[in-house]
Amino acid sequence: MSRMQSVVDVHVLFKNDNNEYLFIQRANTGHRDGQYSLVAGHLEPGESIEECAIRESKEEAGVSIAPGSLDFKLVMRRDSEQNRISFFLTCRSWEGTLVNMEPHKCSAFVWAPLDHPPEPTVDYIAHALENIRNGVILADFKP
């Protein structure tokens, strides 16, 4: 029996002064285009969860995050074509202005309350947000 391999991804929730969170609209990727998600990316070999969040935030949103500025909110296992482990972190502070650095993969940045995300939201993201709102820190998602 072979051991299951997992793909790890990390999602960052940015909150503004109006208690709204940043959502990105996917575009031109061939996967869930037009749906809203979060700043996120895959963990690279040798990278920590925090390092991944910091790197992806710089690559996708143009901001710098200092180590220690992220708070853990949720880890969720997802059934998919690959077994996925998704980490969700909130960012307390960052330097710079949030800017769409990947317009070829993201058509819009939208601010919305956590309990009313923009539609359509990626299904597993909506499930994760519901868990975060309810204080759940360990979850599973099965589409």
Protein Blocks (a to p, Z undefined) as FASTA:
>chain_A
ZZdddddddddddddfkopacddddehklpoghiacdddddddehiafklmmmmmmmmmn
opacdehiaccfbdcddddfbdcdddddddfbdcdjdddfblmlocbdcdddfklccddd
dfklmmmmmmmmnopabdcddZZ
